[in-house]
Amino acid sequence: ASSTLELKMRTSSILILLIGAVACEPFFQSGTEHEFLYKGKMLTGIPELDTQFSGLTMEGKVIFQSLGSQKYRLAIRDVKYNKFNEKLSEDRTENWRQLRTPETSSVPSEYKTILEYPIEFSMQDGEIRDIKVSQEEPEWATNLKKSLVSLIKVQLPSQHDLKTNTVRGSNSLPQIWEVMEQGVDGKCENTYQVTEVPQANIQELIEAELVDRQRCQGKKIYQVMKTRDVNKCTERTSYQVNQPGEYLCPTGNCANMWQRTSMTRYYGCGSSQQNMELEVIVNEAELQQNLRAYKTENVVTGVQQVLKVQEIRSSLTTLPQIQNPRSVEGLFYEYPLPNGEKPESYRDQQKKLREMSVTSDFLSALGNKDEHSVLSKLSPTTLQQRIVERLEKVVEDLKEVEEFGKKQVSANVMAVTKMVTLLGTEDMKTLYEKVKSHGSDEQLREQMRQMLVEIAVISGTSPAVVFTRHLIESGEMSPLRVVSSIATLPHYVRTPTMKLIDEVFELIKSPVVQKDEQVKINAMLAFGTLVNRACIAKNRNDRFPVYVYGEFCNSQKSEITTKYIPYLVSQLQSARNQGEKAGAILALGNLGHESALQILMPYIEGKDQVTPFEQRMAIYSLHNFDEKYRHEVIEIYSSLVFNPSEERDTRIAALSMLLNLEPHTVFFQKLATSTWFEKDTEFHKFVYATLKSLSEIEETQQPNAHTSLYRNSHKAKQVIKMAKPLPIAFSSAMNYFGAEWLKYLEVGYHTHYAHSISQRMQHFYGKLEYFLQQLKFTPIEFCTYVTGHEFPQLFKGDSKDKQSHPEWEQIVSKLTLKSQDKEETPFHAGVWARLFDDVQIMTGVGSEHVQPLVQKVKNALEDPKSIKN
C-alpha cells in the first residue's frame, strides 16, 4: 500500500530534487552518494476489536548514487526483517503508527544476495526511460526496489506548468502542483505541496529524530508533501476479480467499503527552498476495508516507511555489477511469467500472460526453481497428494455433523481450491485418476470424486475449464452434473481469453451436449452469458483482471459475428420444439451484441411467422445490449405497450422490460394518462399496480440512489395522480415493487413480483436484489410460465368417438381445460432462473414430453382395473 512515484526530469540543466524544488546545485549532483537508513513496517489487524496484528517489519541501508548523464543506481545493504502475528499493545486506543513491532534479524543468505543486487535507471525530462535489473532476480525483489525508487523521487511539473505558475524571474517551483505519476500500483495523480515548517513545530520534528539539530541549526525547515489520489488513475496494476454483482462506486476508493490513502512527506533544511538539503522521507499509507459488506469493524492495513539521511558522500561505494542485466520499461508491478520469462514492458507482460496455454499450470510461473520461494519447493505430485488428503478429510468431516462449526469445512474446501488453481490440465487428469482409485471405500471415493469435479469448476482457471470439458466429453458426468458445471462457468471463469472462450464454444457443440435437450439449452445460455461478460459488458474491466492481462476480448472481435452468433442463429432455425427455440433466443439476448440485437428485432416486433411465445421470449431476452441502441429499443417496446391490438401478455412483457431501460418522464406521463382510455381491464390493472407500487416506495427505503428502481420511483410519484385508479387487490395481472434499507447495518434489498394469467399464457416472475453497502447483486431471479393449448387436446377424447365417458368429461370440466384449435401455439411449460447474476438455468416440458404420460393417465381413468395389471 506504499505510495510510489514516477521519476521525471525537466531539462538537462534541472536535475531531480528530492524535495521537489529547483536549485542551482540540486541534491543529487553527479558523483554524489546518499546513504539512507531505512525502517519500514506493514501490519494488518482489526484495531477496534484488539491490538492483535500480523505483518512484516524490515530495516536496512539504502544507497542512492548519481552517476551523471542522467544515470542513477540504487542498492540495499544489511537487510533485517521479522514476521509477526501477535498482540502489540495492551492499549486499544493506540494507533497502529505508534505500535512497536518485534525486533528484526538478518535475512537468510539466499535472500541477502538477491536483495543486494543493485538496480540502475535513467531519466529524461523527469521520466524513467530505462531500468536495468538482474535477470537472476525474482519479481518480488525487483518490485521492492522499484517501490524504493518511486518513494525517493519527486516528479516535477511539466515545463509548461512550471512557466505558467512561476513568478517571473524566479526559478523556484510553485507551492502546489499536480502530476500523473507512475508507481508499482499504476499511473495516478499525485498532488505536491511545498510549505515552510512553522517554528513552533520544529522542536517536535527534532524530538522525533526526523531532522538533525546540528545540520539544521540556524536554517529554515521545509516540507514537501505529496498525496496520491487512487480515484484518478489512468493505469492500474492490481489483480482483481469482482463477482458476483457490481459496485455502485467508481474504481478506486469505494465509500465505506474500502478507503486507501497514501501520503509522503519530505523534510529538508536550508536558508531557502533553492539550497535546502534533504533530511528524511516519511511515507504512511493505510487501507481500510469492510470485509463483511455491512456496518461492522474495519480491517486495517497500515504501511509506514522512513528513509533518514545518514551521510552524503562525494566518493561512490563500490557496488557489485548487475549480473546478466535486463531492461525494464517503467515502475509498474511485475508478475511472474511461465518458464521464468521476463517482460520488457508492462504491455509485453500482459501479452505474454494472455498468450499462456489454457492447459499450462501456474507453478512454473509462481515458483521458478531459481527463485527461493515456497512454491518453488512444490511439485504437481506433492500438490496432488495434499489435495487427496484434504479431500478425504473434508468428506470425513461431512459425515459427522456434531461440532460441525469447529471442523472448518469451508476453509478446507477453499484451501483445496487454491491448490487446484496451481495445477495444469494434465496434472488435474492425473489427480482425478488418483482420487478414483483412492482407498477401498467406494462411497468415500465417489464423494471425493464429485467434490473434486465441483472444486475444479469453482477454481475457474483456464486449465480447470479444459479439464471440465475433458470430463464432460469422456462421459464422466451425469447430465445433471453437466448442466450444473456448464451453467456455472460464466460465474467462476477468471481469465476469459479468446482461447478459453473457443474451448467453451467447442464444448457446447460436442455430441455429448447436443444429444440431451436440457443440457444443450443450458449450454447455449451459459455461452451467451460468458461472451457478454468477457467481451461486451461495461464492467468487464473491473470484473476480470484486465489490468494484469490486458483486454481479453471486446465487441469488435470477429469470432463473435463469424462463429458464435451464426451458430446460435442456426440453433434457433433448427430448433425441434418451443424449448430449444426459447433457449436459442435467450442465448442471443444474453450475448448482447449489436448483431444479435438486429437478429432479434423481427422476433420482438412479431413479424413474419413469429409465434406469440417466441415474441415474448425475445422481448424478455434483452437484458444486455449496447447503450447506443437504448433509444431504439425503447421506441420498439413503447410501440408494443401502447398498441391495443397486441396481445396483453406481449404488452406486459414490453412494459416490464421498458422499466429496466429507465424511460423518460414523458413515457410515464403517457403511460398514466393511457389508463383512462385502456379497454383491456387487466392490462389497466397491471399498469396501475406498477405506478402505484413504485410511487409508494419512500426515499428512506431505497438502498441506493444510483439504481433504476430509485429513478423510476421518482418518476412514478410525479404521474400517479394522472392515472385512473382501479381496484388491484384481486387481479389476474399484477406488478409489484418493494424496497427496504436498514440504515444502521447499511444493508437492504429490492423486490419485484409480477404475474399474468390469461387463456394463452400463465406467467409468474420474481426477483430479489441485495445491497450490501455499495455492492449490488441478485441472488435469485426466476420465472415460471405455461403457454399454448395443445395440452388440453391431449385430454380430449378421440374425435371419432361420438360420446366421451361422463366421468372424464367431468374431470376436464373441473380442470377448466377447454378444447382449442390444433393450430394454436403448442403447449409448453418451463422454469427459468438466474442465480447471482451469471448462472442461468432453464428447463421445461412440451406436449411431446407429456403425451406418453397423459396417455397412461387417460387409460387409467377409462379403465381403473388396468392399474392393477
Secondary structure, DSSP 8 states (H G I E B T S, - for coil): ----------BTTB---TTS---SS-SS-TT-EEEEEEEEEEEEE-TTT-SEEEEEEEEEEEEEEEEETTEEEEEEEEEEEEEEEEE--S-TTS-GGG------EE--HHHHHHHT--EEEEEETTEEEEEEEETTS-HHHHHHHHHHHHHH------HHHHHHHS-TT--S--SEEEEEEEETTEEEEEEEEEEE--HHHHHHHHHTTSS-TTTTTTSEEEEEEEEEEEEEEEEE-------SSEESS-SS-BTTTEEEEEEEEEEEEESSGGG-EEEEEEEEEEEEE-TTSSSS--EEEEEEEEEEEEEEESS-------SSEEEE-SS------GGG---SSHHHHHHHHHTS-TT--SHHHH--TTS--TGGG--HHHHHHHHHHHHHHHHHHHH--TTGGGG-HHHHHHHHHHHHTT--HHHHHHHHHHHHTSSS-HHHHHHHHHHHHHHHHHH--HHHHHHHHHHHHTT-S-HHHHHHHHHHHHHH-S---HHHHHHHHHHHHSHHHHTSHHHHHHHHHHHHHHHIIIII-TTHHHHTTHHHH-----TT-HHIIIIIHHHHHHHHHT--SHHHHHHHHHHHHHH--HHHHHHHHHHHHT-TT--HHHHHHHHHHTTS--GGGHHHHHHHHHHHHT-TTS-HHHHHHHHHHHHHT---HHHHHHHHHHTTT---HHHHHHHHHHHHHHHT--GGG-S-SSSHHHHHHHHHHHHGGGS-----SS-SEEEEEEEEEETTTTEEEEEEEEEEE-SSEEEEEEEEEEEETTEEEEEEEEEEEEE-SHHHHHHS--TT-SS--HHHHHHHHHTT-----TTS---EEEEEEEETTTEEEEEEEEHHHHHHHHHHHHHHHH-THHHH-
